[in-house]
Every structure is written in C-alpha cells, then in structure tokens.
Amino acid sequence: MAVLPSKSNSFKYDQVSRHISGLIEKGELKPGDKAPSLRILSKQLGVSISTVSQAYLNLEDQGVLNAKPQSGFFINTIVNPNNSIAKKTSPAGKPRKVKFGDLFEEIFISANNPRIVPFGTSKPSMEFMPVKSLTRATRSIISRYPEKCMDYCFPPGDRKLREQIALQYANTNTSVSADDIIVTSGATEALSLSIQAVAKRGDIIAVETPTYFSVLRLIEKMGLLALEIETDPKTGMELDALEDAFETMDIQAVLASPNISNPLGCLMPEEKKRALVNLLAERDVPLIEDDVYRDVYFGERSPRSSKSYDFNDMVLSCSSFSKTLAPGYRIGWIIPGRYKTKVIELKQATFSATSSINQFAMAEFLSSGQYDRHLVRLRQSMREQVEKGRFLISTHFPEGTFISMPQGGNVLWIEMPRGCNCIEIFNRALQKNIGVTPGILFSSTRKFKNHLRINCGFPWNEINIQAIVTLGKIVSDVLEEQRS
Ligand SMILES: Cc1ncc(COP(=O)(O)O)c(C=O)c1O
C-alpha cells in the first residue's frame, strides 16, 4: 500500500491530492496520462472512494486533472500545477479616462506582417477553420444571386442570416428570434453601437480587469470613464465589488464577457451570471455582453448567453463569427433588447449596411448544417492548443511565471516575475520576429506591466515552439539584467 504524505492536520482528500501532484512532479504521471481509477487508488492508499473522488474534483478545479466522460480523469498538460494565476485582480479604483496615445499604432503595425510569429493576435489559425466549405458557400451565392450580392443589405440585415443566428441560441434554450437581432460588421461594431446607445461623454462604464483592450480603446475614443472591477480568474467580474462600486458611483453601464473573457479566459458560472443580470436590472443599468468566445468553451456544456436571464430586456448581447469562422468576413451581431430602435438609428447613421456577400455566404454556410460539427472540432483543437501552450510556457519561462487556466478561447494570460517589463519584452521579441501583446494594454491604469497575452490559436509547429523557447530566454535575460 502506498503511504500518503502525512500532515495530520490536513484533510484526507488534500493528502490524496498531494500524492497525485507528487507523482506528476516526479514524472511518474505525465501530461496526458490517465490518472489511477478511483477504486484502485482508494485501495492503494487505504482511503474511501469518496475521498479519492473529492481529491480528484479538487484537482480538476485546480486544472491538474481533466475529466473525460466515461473515460475517467487525465493529467492535464501542466508541468507545475502550482503555476496558475489564482488570485483575484485588484479591487475597483476610481473611474478613469483611458489614454493610450500612440501605443496601439506601434503594437499593431506588426499584426499584418506574415513574417511575425502571431502570438500577438487573438484568433485561431485558418488551418482550424472550414476554409473550403465557406469558400464554396460564398461562390455559390455569388453565382446564384450576383445582383443581390452587389446591392446594399440595410440594417437589421439579411433575414435568413438572422434566422440562422437565432437558431444557434436555441441550443441553450435561449429564446431569441430573427427580429431581435441586428447584423453588424464584427463584434467591434456591435460593442461600439451598444456603448453609444446607452452612454454619453463623461459617463462611467464598469469593466472587468484585465479587460480586452479594444473595449478600453472604444471607451477612450468616446470620452467615457472606465471603472475597473475586481475580477476572479475563474469566475469573472466580482459582484460584491460591483455592488460596492454602485454604492458610491453613478455607473451608466457594465461591459463584461461572462462567457470566456479576453485575456483571462474565465467563465462566469450560470448562477453568478443570473445574479449579475438581476443585480443590474434592480438598478436599471444595462449590461453590454461581449459574447464572442461563447462557442469556444472547453467544458462539457455550452454556457448560456446572459440574454437567457434577461427578463427586463436590458442586456445588449454582442457577438460575431470572428473567433469561430472567418474574422475577415466581418460578420457580427447584436441583440439589443429595449435599445433596438436606438441601435438601428445609430447603425444607419454611422456604419450603414454590412457587406451583403458576406451576410449571404454566412447564412448559406450556417444553413448547410456544417457549423455545429465544425464547432465541436474547433473546441477540441483550441483546448489542445491552449494546453500545449501552457505546457511550453511552463517549461521555458523562468520560475515565478504564472499562467491563466482558460476555460475557453485561444489566449493565455502570463504573469511574469516582477521587474519583467512587458514593453521591453515586446520590443526584444519583435526584433526576433515574434509578436506578443503587452499586458499594459489591458488596463487604463497600465498596472499589468509584468504581463503578456499570448495567442495559442496557431499550430505548434517547429517555428512556433522555437518562438516560445526564444521568448522564455528573453524574459529570463530581462529578469537577470533587472536583478544584477
Ligand atoms: C473579447 C473580444 N471581443 C471582441 C472582439 C472583436 O471581434 P470582431 O473581430 O468580430 O470585431 C475580439 C477580437 O479579438 C475579442 O477578443
């Protein structure tokens, strides 16, 4: 019988957890291996099956194990299970103006350069997309409806496409009809219209922290104030912190990604999502939901849009096909609830019609029934990509590096040891033709100085693996120079 690591004042299941972690650290259990069955381990360690079960559930929570239905538990591809970002981000401060200045231009100049390793973007590689089928659908609609394709398709957009989008919500029992949807040019337009519909210059918008930089940029350009709310790396924006902020501030809207945030990859549990929607409804404050990653979840069940809890029509849910099909087609949508008339007026006055060809092509592709099958493959691929990315970064970055444990999407959020300046790392990486996104872009306060976001959506070929090795060396060099 194996002997449990003894610590008389700890729970038995903690001891079982440590036993498994010890086997991983010694290399006796490797990433991807099947963990011993509950029955065998309970016999080996002389504890009950329910103790082992509790230990495995805890290890799953920590991301060490990964449960596969009808197959048991497997070791996640993590070298050191203690390297996950676990702490909540800082409490809400003051509402602030966002001032990025030229920083974006410098950073995004590299995004279109195919010679640069694309860790700085946030999208799956086209190798994971149904390029041929979507091209076939596009060709087919152009040849069948050439005049219609060349004409305007004014808001709210193509009816067939809106019907197909509405059908997608039925998968999670969320009642959305074609009439509830307005087609937009990507999620960026949807977010921009939503903010314009509910807020005016000088108003306060509460956001997660860290938050997707384009949201901060929209806030900057619209002259609004960003209030960054404490965020849990697993469960998203903290509702207590949000409630506290409501006590002292006049918040005009909340903008959040309850379903897989960028960059943390956190997923708000359904009960917390419901509570968020109710909390805002009680205060008559709209929720702008950025839902672009909802279909790229890693768990067993599809998360629900906040719309499914929205009985007061106060959620403006924004999404697109950019992370699941074709970012270049620029097809997104908004379900604006009670703000529909305002959003249509704004769209007509600003961006007007969205590309007709691309709307019809998407509708054609969706109605062919291939989308759901594609999503199953995409989710599996992104999960593997992200796990491998964690494994590589854990191996090649210096000790003291913490890595997010995303529950979907394609990016990792990296906390490097203190003193690693992300702009220095960005510049040195660019000299080696490697793109990364510096952490300071994800807050109006520039507080994430020692953070990076890395895209794992590209296949881990030799070039990309070598780029992680080089990045790890750059981080270690910068750290050493800082310490000497
Ligand atoms: C969280 C999030 N929201 C919105 C967008 C923008 O999506 P789109 O390309 O559809 O405008 C992105 C793209 O990176 C994103 O990561």
The ligand as a MOL file (V3000), in Angstrom:
LIG
                    3D

  0  0  0     0  0            999 V3000
M  V30 BEGIN CTAB
M  V30 COUNTS 16 16 0 0 0
M  V30 BEGIN ATOM
M  V30 1 C -13.1750 39.7350 -26.4440 0
M  V30 2 C -13.2740 40.2360 -27.8640 0
M  V30 3 N -14.3350 40.9690 -28.2180 0
M  V30 4 C -14.4740 41.4420 -29.4720 0
M  V30 5 C -13.5160 41.1860 -30.4330 0
M  V30 6 C -13.6820 41.7700 -31.7940 0
M  V30 7 O -14.3410 40.8850 -32.6310 0
M  V30 8 P -14.5890 41.2320 -34.1870 0
M  V30 9 O -13.3540 40.8650 -34.9280 0
M  V30 10 O -15.7650 40.4140 -34.5550 0
M  V30 11 O -14.8610 42.6930 -34.3010 0
M  V30 12 C -12.3910 40.4310 -30.0960 0
M  V30 13 C -11.3340 40.1660 -31.0910 0
M  V30 14 O -10.1880 39.9180 -30.7630 0
M  V30 15 C -12.2650 39.9430 -28.7810 0
M  V30 16 O -11.2190 39.2240 -28.3980 0
M  V30 END ATOM
M  V30 BEGIN BOND
M  V30 1 1 1 2
M  V30 2 1 2 3
M  V30 3 2 2 15
M  V30 4 2 3 4
M  V30 5 1 4 5
M  V30 6 1 5 6
M  V30 7 2 5 12
M  V30 8 1 6 7
M  V30 9 1 7 8
M  V30 10 2 8 9
M  V30 11 1 8 10
M  V30 12 1 8 11
M  V30 13 1 12 13
M  V30 14 1 12 15
M  V30 15 2 13 14
M  V30 16 1 15 16
M  V30 END BOND
M  V30 END CTAB
M  END
